[in-house]
């Protein structure tokens, strides 16, 4: 059984998480949204859940994505 990545942005429910092909795609998707919001002085965090399916994804994430103090990606493995 293959494992998938599910990106959950902001206050979205886990069931609304967006499937991603890889960790790199999830990072790029988050950075595009975070940089757009940063232009307007807003911030967003995201979590990445790794599971065989969205139904099997645990409420507790595997990664936390945030913008760092200089605008780069801060990716924390939880």
PDB file with SEQRES, HELIX, SHEET and CRYST1 records, atoms N, CA, C and O in Angstrom:
SEQRES   1 A   78  UNK UNK UNK UNK UNK UNK UNK UNK UNK UNK UNK UNK UNK          
SEQRES   2 A   78  UNK UNK UNK UNK UNK UNK UNK UNK UNK UNK UNK UNK UNK          
SEQRES   3 A   78  UNK UNK UNK UNK UNK UNK UNK UNK UNK UNK UNK UNK UNK          
SEQRES   4 A   78  UNK UNK UNK UNK UNK UNK UNK UNK UNK UNK UNK UNK UNK          
SEQRES   5 A   78  UNK UNK UNK UNK UNK UNK UNK UNK UNK UNK UNK UNK UNK          
SEQRES   6 A   78  UNK UNK UNK UNK UNK UNK UNK UNK UNK UNK UNK UNK UNK          
HELIX    1 AA1 UNK A   14  UNK A   16  5                                   3    
HELIX    2 AA2 UNK A   23  UNK A   38  1                                  16    
SHEET    1 AA1 5 UNK A  18  UNK A  20  0                                        
SHEET    2 AA1 5 UNK A   4  UNK A   9 -1                                        
SHEET    3 AA1 5 UNK A  46  UNK A  51 -1                                        
SHEET    4 AA1 5 UNK A  63  UNK A  67 -1                                        
SHEET    5 AA1 5 UNK A  73  UNK A  77 -1                                        
CRYST1    1.000    1.000    1.000  90.00  90.00  90.00 P 1           1          
ATOM      1  N   UNK A   1       0.838  -1.170   0.000  1.00  0.00           N  
ATOM      2  CA  UNK A   1       0.000   0.000   0.000  1.00  0.00           C  
ATOM      3  C   UNK A   1       0.893   1.246   0.000  1.00  0.00           C  
ATOM      4  O   UNK A   1       1.813   1.342   0.812  1.00  0.00           O  
ATOM      5  N   UNK A   2       0.634   2.190  -0.893  1.00  0.00           N  
ATOM      6  CA  UNK A   2       1.453   3.390  -0.971  1.00  0.00           C  
ATOM      7  C   UNK A   2       1.008   4.415   0.068  1.00  0.00           C  
ATOM      8  O   UNK A   2      -0.128   4.401   0.543  1.00  0.00           O  
ATOM      9  N   UNK A   3       1.924   5.286   0.396  1.00  0.00           N  
ATOM     10  CA  UNK A   3       1.650   6.314   1.388  1.00  0.00           C  
ATOM     11  C   UNK A   3       1.486   7.646   0.687  1.00  0.00           C  
ATOM     12  O   UNK A   3       2.213   7.956  -0.257  1.00  0.00           O  
ATOM     13  N   UNK A   4       0.536   8.429   1.149  1.00  0.00           N  
ATOM     14  CA  UNK A   4       0.289   9.736   0.568  1.00  0.00           C  
ATOM     15  C   UNK A   4       0.576  10.841   1.564  1.00  0.00           C  
ATOM     16  O   UNK A   4       0.741  10.595   2.759  1.00  0.00           O  
ATOM     17  N   UNK A   5       0.633  12.068   1.051  1.00  0.00           N  
ATOM     18  CA  UNK A   5       0.831  13.256   1.867  1.00  0.00           C  
ATOM     19  C   UNK A   5      -0.429  14.109   1.764  1.00  0.00           C  
ATOM     20  O   UNK A   5      -0.994  14.276   0.683  1.00  0.00           O  
ATOM     21  N   UNK A   6      -0.857  14.639   2.892  1.00  0.00           N  
ATOM     22  CA  UNK A   6      -2.065  15.454   2.937  1.00  0.00           C  
ATOM     23  C   UNK A   6      -1.743  16.764   3.641  1.00  0.00           C  
ATOM     24  O   UNK A   6      -1.369  16.772   4.814  1.00  0.00           O  
ATOM     25  N   UNK A   7      -1.891  17.871   2.919  1.00  0.00           N  
ATOM     26  CA  UNK A   7      -1.537  19.193   3.409  1.00  0.00           C  
ATOM     27  C   UNK A   7      -2.780  19.885   3.957  1.00  0.00           C  
ATOM     28  O   UNK A   7      -3.794  20.030   3.274  1.00  0.00           O  
ATOM     29  N   UNK A   8      -2.664  20.301   5.200  1.00  0.00           N  
ATOM     30  CA  UNK A   8      -3.766  20.978   5.895  1.00  0.00           C  
ATOM     31  C   UNK A   8      -3.308  22.405   6.190  1.00  0.00           C  
ATOM     32  O   UNK A   8      -2.354  22.609   6.941  1.00  0.00           O  
ATOM     33  N   UNK A   9      -3.982  23.387   5.605  1.00  0.00           N  
ATOM     34  CA  UNK A   9      -3.570  24.789   5.741  1.00  0.00           C  
ATOM     35  C   UNK A   9      -4.486  25.543   6.698  1.00  0.00           C  
ATOM     36  O   UNK A   9      -5.704  25.366   6.697  1.00  0.00           O  
ATOM     37  N   UNK A  10      -3.859  26.389   7.513  1.00  0.00           N  
ATOM     38  CA  UNK A  10      -4.615  27.259   8.405  1.00  0.00           C  
ATOM     39  C   UNK A  10      -5.537  26.479   9.330  1.00  0.00           C  
ATOM     40  O   UNK A  10      -5.117  25.511   9.963  1.00  0.00           O  
ATOM     41  N   UNK A  11      -6.775  26.897   9.405  1.00  0.00           N  
ATOM     42  CA  UNK A  11      -7.758  26.278  10.282  1.00  0.00           C  
ATOM     43  C   UNK A  11      -8.625  25.243   9.598  1.00  0.00           C  
ATOM     44  O   UNK A  11      -9.676  24.875  10.123  1.00  0.00           O  
ATOM     45  N   UNK A  12      -8.207  24.767   8.437  1.00  0.00           N  
ATOM     46  CA  UNK A  12      -8.991  23.760   7.719  1.00  0.00           C  
ATOM     47  C   UNK A  12      -9.130  22.483   8.540  1.00  0.00           C  
ATOM     48  O   UNK A  12      -8.242  22.125   9.314  1.00  0.00           O  
ATOM     49  N   UNK A  13     -10.239  21.814   8.359  1.00  0.00           N  
ATOM     50  CA  UNK A  13     -10.446  20.513   8.996  1.00  0.00           C  
ATOM     51  C   UNK A  13      -9.570  19.475   8.302  1.00  0.00           C  
ATOM     52  O   UNK A  13      -9.198  19.636   7.140  1.00  0.00           O  
ATOM     53  N   UNK A  14      -9.252  18.427   9.017  1.00  0.00           N  
ATOM     54  CA  UNK A  14      -8.403  17.377   8.441  1.00  0.00           C  
ATOM     55  C   UNK A  14      -9.040  16.772   7.189  1.00  0.00           C  
ATOM     56  O   UNK A  14      -8.335  16.402   6.250  1.00  0.00           O  
ATOM     57  N   UNK A  15     -10.346  16.673   7.177  1.00  0.00           N  
ATOM     58  CA  UNK A  15     -11.030  16.103   6.011  1.00  0.00           C  
ATOM     59  C   UNK A  15     -10.919  16.993   4.772  1.00  0.00           C  
ATOM     60  O   UNK A  15     -11.163  16.536   3.655  1.00  0.00           O  
ATOM     61  N   UNK A  16     -10.550  18.262   4.968  1.00  0.00           N  
ATOM     62  CA  UNK A  16     -10.375  19.190   3.853  1.00  0.00           C  
ATOM     63  C   UNK A  16      -8.926  19.278   3.387  1.00  0.00           C  
ATOM     64  O   UNK A  16      -8.601  20.095   2.525  1.00  0.00           O  
ATOM     65  N   UNK A  17      -8.060  18.448   3.947  1.00  0.00           N  
ATOM     66  CA  UNK A  17      -6.641  18.476   3.589  1.00  0.00           C  
ATOM     67  C   UNK A  17      -6.463  18.157   2.103  1.00  0.00           C  
ATOM     68  O   UNK A  17      -7.175  17.332   1.532  1.00  0.00           O  
ATOM     69  N   UNK A  18      -5.497  18.834   1.505  1.00  0.00           N  
ATOM     70  CA  UNK A  18      -5.221  18.687   0.072  1.00  0.00           C  
ATOM     71  C   UNK A  18      -4.189  17.583  -0.160  1.00  0.00           C  
ATOM     72  O   UNK A  18      -3.107  17.631   0.426  1.00  0.00           O  
ATOM     73  N   UNK A  19      -4.494  16.595  -0.995  1.00  0.00           N  
ATOM     74  CA  UNK A  19      -3.499  15.558  -1.280  1.00  0.00           C  
ATOM     75  C   UNK A  19      -2.332  16.132  -2.083  1.00  0.00           C  
ATOM     76  O   UNK A  19      -2.531  16.956  -2.976  1.00  0.00           O  
ATOM     77  N   UNK A  20      -1.127  15.697  -1.765  1.00  0.00           N  
ATOM     78  CA  UNK A  20       0.088  16.128  -2.467  1.00  0.00           C  
ATOM     79  C   UNK A  20       0.873  14.892  -2.886  1.00  0.00           C  
ATOM     80  O   UNK A  20       0.858  13.875  -2.192  1.00  0.00           O  
ATOM     81  N   UNK A  21       1.551  14.982  -4.010  1.00  0.00           N  
ATOM     82  CA  UNK A  21       2.322  13.848  -4.527  1.00  0.00           C  
ATOM     83  C   UNK A  21       3.569  13.560  -3.721  1.00  0.00           C  
ATOM     84  O   UNK A  21       4.025  12.418  -3.662  1.00  0.00           O  
ATOM     85  N   UNK A  22       4.130  14.599  -3.093  1.00  0.00           N  
ATOM     86  CA  UNK A  22       5.383  14.412  -2.362  1.00  0.00           C  
ATOM     87  C   UNK A  22       5.557  15.520  -1.331  1.00  0.00           C  
ATOM     88  O   UNK A  22       4.800  16.491  -1.300  1.00  0.00           O  
ATOM     89  N   UNK A  23       6.560  15.353  -0.499  1.00  0.00           N  
ATOM     90  CA  UNK A  23       6.891  16.371   0.490  1.00  0.00           C  
ATOM     91  C   UNK A  23       7.311  17.670  -0.205  1.00  0.00           C  
ATOM     92  O   UNK A  23       6.966  18.759   0.256  1.00  0.00           O  
ATOM     93  N   UNK A  24       8.040  17.561  -1.290  1.00  0.00           N  
ATOM     94  CA  UNK A  24       8.483  18.743  -2.035  1.00  0.00           C  
ATOM     95  C   UNK A  24       7.292  19.516  -2.612  1.00  0.00           C  
ATOM     96  O   UNK A  24       7.285  20.746  -2.582  1.00  0.00           O  
ATOM     97  N   UNK A  25       6.305  18.818  -3.128  1.00  0.00           N  
ATOM     98  CA  UNK A  25       5.107  19.464  -3.669  1.00  0.00           C  
ATOM     99  C   UNK A  25       4.342  20.156  -2.540  1.00  0.00           C  
ATOM    100  O   UNK A  25       3.849  21.270  -2.716  1.00  0.00           O  
ATOM    101  N   UNK A  26       4.242  19.508  -1.396  1.00  0.00           N  
ATOM    102  CA  UNK A  26       3.552  20.099  -0.251  1.00  0.00           C  
ATOM    103  C   UNK A  26       4.257  21.373   0.201  1.00  0.00           C  
ATOM    104  O   UNK A  26       3.606  22.376   0.494  1.00  0.00           O  
ATOM    105  N   UNK A  27       5.584  21.334   0.257  1.00  0.00           N  
ATOM    106  CA  UNK A  27       6.352  22.524   0.648  1.00  0.00           C  
ATOM    107  C   UNK A  27       6.130  23.667  -0.340  1.00  0.00           C  
ATOM    108  O   UNK A  27       5.927  24.812   0.065  1.00  0.00           O  
ATOM    109  N   UNK A  28       6.169  23.360  -1.619  1.00  0.00           N  
ATOM    110  CA  UNK A  28       5.979  24.390  -2.647  1.00  0.00           C  
ATOM    111  C   UNK A  28       4.570  24.976  -2.592  1.00  0.00           C  
ATOM    112  O   UNK A  28       4.394  26.184  -2.746  1.00  0.00           O  
ATOM    113  N   UNK A  29       3.581  24.136  -2.375  1.00  0.00           N  
ATOM    114  CA  UNK A  29       2.196  24.594  -2.278  1.00  0.00           C  
ATOM    115  C   UNK A  29       2.034  25.530  -1.082  1.00  0.00           C  
ATOM    116  O   UNK A  29       1.408  26.584  -1.189  1.00  0.00           O  
ATOM    117  N   UNK A  30       2.600  25.138   0.053  1.00  0.00           N  
ATOM    118  CA  UNK A  30       2.525  25.980   1.244  1.00  0.00           C  
ATOM    119  C   UNK A  30       3.234  27.313   1.004  1.00  0.00           C  
ATOM    120  O   UNK A  30       2.687  28.370   1.319  1.00  0.00           O  
ATOM    121  N   UNK A  31       4.440  27.270   0.451  1.00  0.00           N  
ATOM    122  CA  UNK A  31       5.212  28.499   0.259  1.00  0.00           C  
ATOM    123  C   UNK A  31       4.504  29.475  -0.672  1.00  0.00           C  
ATOM    124  O   UNK A  31       4.565  30.684  -0.454  1.00  0.00           O  
ATOM    125  N   UNK A  32       3.842  28.978  -1.695  1.00  0.00           N  
ATOM    126  CA  UNK A  32       3.110  29.861  -2.611  1.00  0.00           C  
ATOM    127  C   UNK A  32       2.003  30.605  -1.856  1.00  0.00           C  
ATOM    128  O   UNK A  32       1.841  31.814  -2.022  1.00  0.00           O  
ATOM    129  N   UNK A  33       1.249  29.887  -1.036  1.00  0.00           N  
ATOM    130  CA  UNK A  33       0.162  30.515  -0.271  1.00  0.00           C  
ATOM    131  C   UNK A  33       0.713  31.445   0.808  1.00  0.00           C  
ATOM    132  O   UNK A  33       0.198  32.546   1.004  1.00  0.00           O  
ATOM    133  N   UNK A  34       1.753  31.005   1.503  1.00  0.00           N  
ATOM    134  CA  UNK A  34       2.316  31.799   2.599  1.00  0.00           C  
ATOM    135  C   UNK A  34       2.935  33.095   2.093  1.00  0.00           C  
ATOM    136  O   UNK A  34       2.783  34.139   2.727  1.00  0.00           O  
ATOM    137  N   UNK A  35       3.622  33.044   0.972  1.00  0.00           N  
ATOM    138  CA  UNK A  35       4.236  34.266   0.422  1.00  0.00           C  
ATOM    139  C   UNK A  35       3.174  35.247  -0.067  1.00  0.00           C  
ATOM    140  O   UNK A  35       3.325  36.459   0.086  1.00  0.00           O  
ATOM    141  N   UNK A  36       2.112  34.727  -0.649  1.00  0.00           N  
ATOM    142  CA  UNK A  36       1.019  35.595  -1.094  1.00  0.00           C  
ATOM    143  C   UNK A  36       0.396  36.311   0.104  1.00  0.00           C  
ATOM    144  O   UNK A  36       0.167  37.520   0.049  1.00  0.00           O  
ATOM    145  N   UNK A  37       0.121  35.584   1.177  1.00  0.00           N  
ATOM    146  CA  UNK A  37      -0.459  36.191   2.368  1.00  0.00           C  
ATOM    147  C   UNK A  37       0.520  37.142   3.048  1.00  0.00           C  
ATOM    148  O   UNK A  37       0.112  38.168   3.592  1.00  0.00           O  
ATOM    149  N   UNK A  38       1.813  36.807   3.021  1.00  0.00           N  
ATOM    150  CA  UNK A  38       2.830  37.647   3.644  1.00  0.00           C  
ATOM    151  C   UNK A  38       2.886  39.023   2.995  1.00  0.00           C  
ATOM    152  O   UNK A  38       3.210  40.007   3.659  1.00  0.00           O  
ATOM    153  N   UNK A  39       2.579  39.100   1.730  1.00  0.00           N  
ATOM    154  CA  UNK A  39       2.553  40.392   1.033  1.00  0.00           C  
ATOM    155  C   UNK A  39       1.541  41.342   1.656  1.00  0.00           C  
ATOM    156  O   UNK A  39       1.693  42.560   1.567  1.00  0.00           O  
ATOM    157  N   UNK A  40       0.510  40.790   2.285  1.00  0.00           N  
ATOM    158  CA  UNK A  40      -0.544  41.584   2.909  1.00  0.00           C  
ATOM    159  C   UNK A  40      -0.440  41.596   4.433  1.00  0.00           C  
ATOM    160  O   UNK A  40      -1.379  41.997   5.122  1.00  0.00           O  
ATOM    161  N   UNK A  41       0.710  41.152   4.959  1.00  0.00           N  
ATOM    162  CA  UNK A  41       0.934  41.181   6.396  1.00  0.00           C  
ATOM    163  C   UNK A  41       0.234  40.084   7.169  1.00  0.00           C  
ATOM    164  O   UNK A  41       0.079  40.186   8.386  1.00  0.00           O  
ATOM    165  N   UNK A  42      -0.191  39.037   6.484  1.00  0.00           N  
ATOM    166  CA  UNK A  42      -0.872  37.928   7.137  1.00  0.00           C  
ATOM    167  C   UNK A  42       0.029  36.705   7.175  1.00  0.00           C  
ATOM    168  O   UNK A  42       0.930  36.561   6.348  1.00  0.00           O  
ATOM    169  N   UNK A  43      -0.216  35.826   8.137  1.00  0.00           N  
ATOM    170  CA  UNK A  43       0.564  34.598   8.244  1.00  0.00           C  
ATOM    171  C   UNK A  43      -0.360  33.388   8.191  1.00  0.00           C  
ATOM    172  O   UNK A  43      -1.559  33.484   8.453  1.00  0.00           O  
ATOM    173  N   UNK A  44       0.225  32.257   7.848  1.00  0.00           N  
ATOM    174  CA  UNK A  44      -0.519  31.000   7.829  1.00  0.00           C  
ATOM    175  C   UNK A  44       0.459  29.880   8.185  1.00  0.00           C  
ATOM    176  O   UNK A  44       1.628  29.913   7.802  1.00  0.00           O  
ATOM    177  N   UNK A  45      -0.031  28.914   8.906  1.00  0.00           N  
ATOM    178  CA  UNK A  45       0.749  27.711   9.171  1.00  0.00           C  
ATOM    179  C   UNK A  45       0.048  26.549   8.483  1.00  0.00           C  
ATOM    180  O   UNK A  45      -1.130  26.635   8.136  1.00  0.00           O  
ATOM    181  N   UNK A  46       0.776  25.478   8.295  1.00  0.00           N  
ATOM    182  CA  UNK A  46       0.203  24.293   7.667  1.00  0.00           C  
ATOM    183  C   UNK A  46       0.779  23.059   8.336  1.00  0.00           C  
ATOM    184  O   UNK A  46       1.871  23.094   8.901  1.00  0.00           O  
ATOM    185  N   UNK A  47       0.039  21.984   8.265  1.00  0.00           N  
ATOM    186  CA  UNK A  47       0.524  20.703   8.764  1.00  0.00           C  
ATOM    187  C   UNK A  47       0.468  19.688   7.632  1.00  0.00           C  
ATOM    188  O   UNK A  47      -0.381  19.767   6.745  1.00  0.00           O  
ATOM    189  N   UNK A  48       1.380  18.746   7.681  1.00  0.00           N  
ATOM    190  CA  UNK A  48       1.431  17.689   6.680  1.00  0.00           C  
ATOM    191  C   UNK A  48       1.215  16.363   7.386  1.00  0.00           C  
ATOM    192  O   UNK A  48       1.892  16.046   8.364  1.00  0.00           O  
ATOM    193  N   UNK A  49       0.278  15.606   6.885  1.00  0.00           N  
ATOM    194  CA  UNK A  49      -0.053  14.299   7.445  1.00  0.00           C  
ATOM    195  C   UNK A  49       0.336  13.234   6.429  1.00  0.00           C  
ATOM    196  O   UNK A  49      -0.064  13.311   5.268  1.00  0.00           O  
ATOM    197  N   UNK A  50       1.104  12.254   6.850  1.00  0.00           N  
ATOM    198  CA  UNK A  50       1.546  11.173   5.974  1.00  0.00           C  
ATOM    199  C   UNK A  50       0.782   9.924   6.363  1.00  0.00           C  
ATOM    200  O   UNK A  50       0.882   9.451   7.495  1.00  0.00           O  
ATOM    201  N   UNK A  51       0.016   9.388   5.418  1.00  0.00           N  
ATOM    202  CA  UNK A  51      -0.833   8.228   5.693  1.00  0.00           C  
ATOM    203  C   UNK A  51      -1.206   7.553   4.374  1.00  0.00           C  
ATOM    204  O   UNK A  51      -1.105   8.172   3.315  1.00  0.00           O  
ATOM    205  N   UNK A  52      -1.635   6.297   4.427  1.00  0.00           N  
ATOM    206  CA  UNK A  52      -2.038   5.603   3.203  1.00  0.00           C  
ATOM    207  C   UNK A  52      -3.258   6.237   2.529  1.00  0.00           C  
ATOM    208  O   UNK A  52      -3.397   6.172   1.307  1.00  0.00           O  
ATOM    209  N   UNK A  53      -4.142   6.850   3.324  1.00  0.00           N  
ATOM    210  CA  UNK A  53      -5.321   7.522   2.778  1.00  0.00           C  
ATOM    211  C   UNK A  53      -5.710   8.635   3.735  1.00  0.00           C  
ATOM    212  O   UNK A  53      -5.261   8.662   4.881  1.00  0.00           O  
ATOM    213  N   UNK A  54      -6.537   9.547   3.267  1.00  0.00           N  
ATOM    214  CA  UNK A  54      -6.988  10.644   4.118  1.00  0.00           C  
ATOM    215  C   UNK A  54      -7.800  10.107   5.299  1.00  0.00           C  
ATOM    216  O   UNK A  54      -7.718  10.644   6.403  1.00  0.00           O  
ATOM    217  N   UNK A  55      -8.571   9.066   5.071  1.00  0.00           N  
ATOM    218  CA  UNK A  55      -9.363   8.471   6.151  1.00  0.00           C  
ATOM    219  C   UNK A  55      -8.474   7.884   7.248  1.00  0.00           C  
ATOM    220  O   UNK A  55      -8.870   7.833   8.412  1.00  0.00           O  
ATOM    221  N   UNK A  56      -7.269   7.441   6.872  1.00  0.00           N  
ATOM    222  CA  UNK A  56      -6.349   6.839   7.841  1.00  0.00           C  
ATOM    223  C   UNK A  56      -5.413   7.871   8.482  1.00  0.00           C  
ATOM    224  O   UNK A  56      -4.635   7.531   9.374  1.00  0.00           O  
ATOM    225  N   UNK A  57      -5.485   9.125   8.033  1.00  0.00           N  
ATOM    226  CA  UNK A  57      -4.594  10.161   8.562  1.00  0.00           C  
ATOM    227  C   UNK A  57      -4.945  10.463  10.010  1.00  0.00           C  
ATOM    228  O   UNK A  57      -6.115  10.625  10.358  1.00  0.00           O  
ATOM    229  N   UNK A  58      -3.922  10.537  10.845  1.00  0.00           N  
ATOM    230  CA  UNK A  58      -4.119  10.850  12.259  1.00  0.00           C  
ATOM    231  C   UNK A  58      -4.300  12.352  12.428  1.00  0.00           C  
ATOM    232  O   UNK A  58      -3.816  13.140  11.615  1.00  0.00           O  
ATOM    233  N   UNK A  59      -4.989  12.736  13.471  1.00  0.00           N  
ATOM    234  CA  UNK A  59      -5.188  14.152  13.773  1.00  0.00           C  
ATOM    235  C   UNK A  59      -3.855  14.845  14.043  1.00  0.00           C  
ATOM    236  O   UNK A  59      -3.709  16.040  13.783  1.00  0.00           O  
ATOM    237  N   UNK A  60      -2.882  14.095  14.565  1.00  0.00           N  
ATOM    238  CA  UNK A  60      -1.577  14.662  14.880  1.00  0.00           C  
ATOM    239  C   UNK A  60      -0.695  14.619  13.634  1.00  0.00           C  
ATOM    240  O   UNK A  60      -0.527  13.555  13.038  1.00  0.00           O  
ATOM    241  N   UNK A  61      -0.131  15.759  13.232  1.00  0.00           N  
ATOM    242  CA  UNK A  61       0.626  15.832  11.974  1.00  0.00           C  
ATOM    243  C   UNK A  61       2.036  15.265  12.087  1.00  0.00           C  
ATOM    244  O   UNK A  61       2.557  15.039  13.179  1.00  0.00           O  
ATOM    245  N   UNK A  62       2.635  15.045  10.918  1.00  0.00           N  
ATOM    246  CA  UNK A  62       4.024  14.606  10.834  1.00  0.00           C  
ATOM    247  C   UNK A  62       4.978  15.793  10.669  1.00  0.00           C  
ATOM    248  O   UNK A  62       6.121  15.737  11.124  1.00  0.00           O  
ATOM    249  N   UNK A  63       4.512  16.869  10.020  1.00  0.00           N  
ATOM    250  CA  UNK A  63       5.322  18.072   9.811  1.00  0.00           C  
ATOM    251  C   UNK A  63       4.488  19.317  10.087  1.00  0.00           C  
ATOM    252  O   UNK A  63       3.270  19.320   9.911  1.00  0.00           O  
ATOM    253  N   UNK A  64       5.165  20.367  10.520  1.00  0.00           N  
ATOM    254  CA  UNK A  64       4.569  21.684  10.688  1.00  0.00           C  
ATOM    255  C   UNK A  64       5.342  22.640   9.794  1.00  0.00           C  
ATOM    256  O   UNK A  64       6.570  22.699   9.861  1.00  0.00           O  
ATOM    257  N   UNK A  65       4.633  23.392   8.956  1.00  0.00           N  
ATOM    258  CA  UNK A  65       5.247  24.370   8.068  1.00  0.00           C  
ATOM    259  C   UNK A  65       4.902  25.773   8.546  1.00  0.00           C  
ATOM    260  O   UNK A  65       3.749  26.070   8.858  1.00  0.00           O  
ATOM    261  N   UNK A  66       5.921  26.637   8.599  1.00  0.00           N  
ATOM    262  CA  UNK A  66       5.751  28.041   8.942  1.00  0.00           C  
ATOM    263  C   UNK A  66       6.746  28.850   8.139  1.00  0.00           C  
ATOM    264  O   UNK A  66       7.756  28.320   7.674  1.00  0.00           O  
ATOM    265  N   UNK A  67       6.464  30.142   7.972  1.00  0.00           N  
ATOM    266  CA  UNK A  67       7.459  31.033   7.389  1.00  0.00           C  
ATOM    267  C   UNK A  67       8.439  31.418   8.478  1.00  0.00           C  
ATOM    268  O   UNK A  67       8.040  31.750   9.594  1.00  0.00           O  
ATOM    269  N   UNK A  68       9.714  31.374   8.156  1.00  0.00           N  
ATOM    270  CA  UNK A  68      10.739  31.773   9.103  1.00  0.00           C  
ATOM    271  C   UNK A  68      10.850  33.291   9.179  1.00  0.00           C  
ATOM    272  O   UNK A  68      10.163  33.997   8.441  1.00  0.00           O  
ATOM    273  N   UNK A  69      11.696  33.796  10.052  1.00  0.00           N  
ATOM    274  CA  UNK A  69      11.813  35.240  10.242  1.00  0.00           C  
ATOM    275  C   UNK A  69      12.340  35.995   9.016  1.00  0.00           C  
ATOM    276  O   UNK A  69      12.103  37.195   8.878  1.00  0.00           O  
ATOM    277  N   UNK A  70      13.050  35.300   8.132  1.00  0.00           N  
ATOM    278  CA  UNK A  70      13.565  35.960   6.919  1.00  0.00           C  
ATOM    279  C   UNK A  70      12.799  35.541   5.669  1.00  0.00           C  
ATOM    280  O   UNK A  70      13.264  35.771   4.553  1.00  0.00           O  
ATOM    281  N   UNK A  71      11.623  34.924   5.845  1.00  0.00           N  
ATOM    282  CA  UNK A  71      10.784  34.581   4.708  1.00  0.00           C  
ATOM    283  C   UNK A  71      10.989  33.210   4.128  1.00  0.00           C  
ATOM    284  O   UNK A  71      10.343  32.864   3.139  1.00  0.00           O  
ATOM    285  N   UNK A  72      11.874  32.403   4.710  1.00  0.00           N  
ATOM    286  CA  UNK A  72      12.094  31.044   4.226  1.00  0.00           C  
ATOM    287  C   UNK A  72      11.152  30.061   4.905  1.00  0.00           C  
ATOM    288  O   UNK A  72      10.418  30.418   5.826  1.00  0.00           O  
ATOM    289  N   UNK A  73      11.184  28.842   4.447  1.00  0.00           N  
ATOM    290  CA  UNK A  73      10.337  27.799   5.006  1.00  0.00           C  
ATOM    291  C   UNK A  73      10.961  27.227   6.273  1.00  0.00           C  
ATOM    292  O   UNK A  73      12.130  26.841   6.286  1.00  0.00           O  
ATOM    293  N   UNK A  74      10.176  27.179   7.320  1.00  0.00           N  
ATOM    294  CA  UNK A  74      10.585  26.488   8.542  1.00  0.00           C  
ATOM    295  C   UNK A  74       9.739  25.222   8.595  1.00  0.00           C  
ATOM    296  O   UNK A  74       8.528  25.281   8.805  1.00  0.00           O  
ATOM    297  N   UNK A  75      10.385  24.087   8.405  1.00  0.00           N  
ATOM    298  CA  UNK A  75       9.710  22.795   8.390  1.00  0.00           C  
ATOM    299  C   UNK A  75      10.162  22.020   9.621  1.00  0.00           C  
ATOM    300  O   UNK A  75      11.346  21.723   9.776  1.00  0.00           O  
ATOM    301  N   UNK A  76       9.214  21.695  10.495  1.00  0.00           N  
ATOM    302  CA  UNK A  76       9.518  21.011  11.739  1.00  0.00           C  
ATOM    303  C   UNK A  76       8.914  19.617  11.698  1.00  0.00           C  
ATOM    304  O   UNK A  76       7.711  19.460  11.494  1.00  0.00           O  
ATOM    305  N   UNK A  77       9.747  18.612  11.891  1.00  0.00           N  
ATOM    306  CA  UNK A  77       9.255  17.233  11.968  1.00  0.00           C  
ATOM    307  C   UNK A  77       8.724  17.006  13.384  1.00  0.00           C  
ATOM    308  O   UNK A  77       9.447  17.207  14.360  1.00  0.00           O  
ATOM    309  N   UNK A  78       7.486  16.597  13.493  1.00  0.00           N  
ATOM    310  CA  UNK A  78       6.872  16.433  14.809  1.00  0.00           C  
ATOM    311  C   UNK A  78       6.874  14.990  15.254  1.00  0.00           C  
ATOM    312  O   UNK A  78       6.392  14.679  16.343  1.00  0.00           O  
TER     313      UNK A  78                                                      
END                                                                             
